[in-house]
Amino acid sequence: ATANASYAGDTNHAGSSDSENFTIGKAVTTTIVTCTSGPFTYTGSAIEPCSASVTGVGGLNQVLTVSYSNNTNAGTATASASYAETANYLGSSDSKNFTIGQATSTTTVSCLAGPFVYNGSAQTPCSASYSTSDGLSGSLTVSYSNNVNAGTATASASYAGDANHAGSSDSEDFTID
């Protein structure tokens, strides 16, 4: 930028002028990413709980687009936003991490109604299944203990889970007379 000044002079004084150049630096900006508080649970879809804005002197106040990474599967996700440098403002950026937890699961063991009578063979009157909070389901293999002789037998099953689903288990007792 340039500043100029002139003196026009008068009948006793000659006129004069001068000028000086000076630099106006770019204004600093602040980008802020804000995420709603969790917990966030795996759903199979992208989770996008964040917003972003940039502010700066001179009235700069804009909403920014948030970019996400790793925001579908359970684990640590990142939300980031950037404001690109302009003629009057320096660029800035921010990022926040948030956690996506595993979906829950439920394992259910169901046994036929007794009574079951000792017959010298293993009794296997039960079935098992699992379901997850995001809609998966399936059958499971039942494990038995003490299911040959008269007394209390146990049927149990477990869903191991995976990276996006927590495991679960269940058991039921039944009687062999």
Buried (B, 14 or more C-beta within 10 A) or exposed (E): EEEEEEEEEEEEEEEEEEEEEEEEEEEEBEBBBBBEEEEBBBBEEEBEBBBBBBBBEEEBEEEBEBBBEEBBBBBEBBBBBBBEEEEBBBBBBBBBEBEBBBBBBBBBBBBEEEEBEEEEEEBEBBBBBBBBBBEBEEEBEBBBEEBBEEEEBBBBBBBEBBEBBBBBBBBBEBEBE
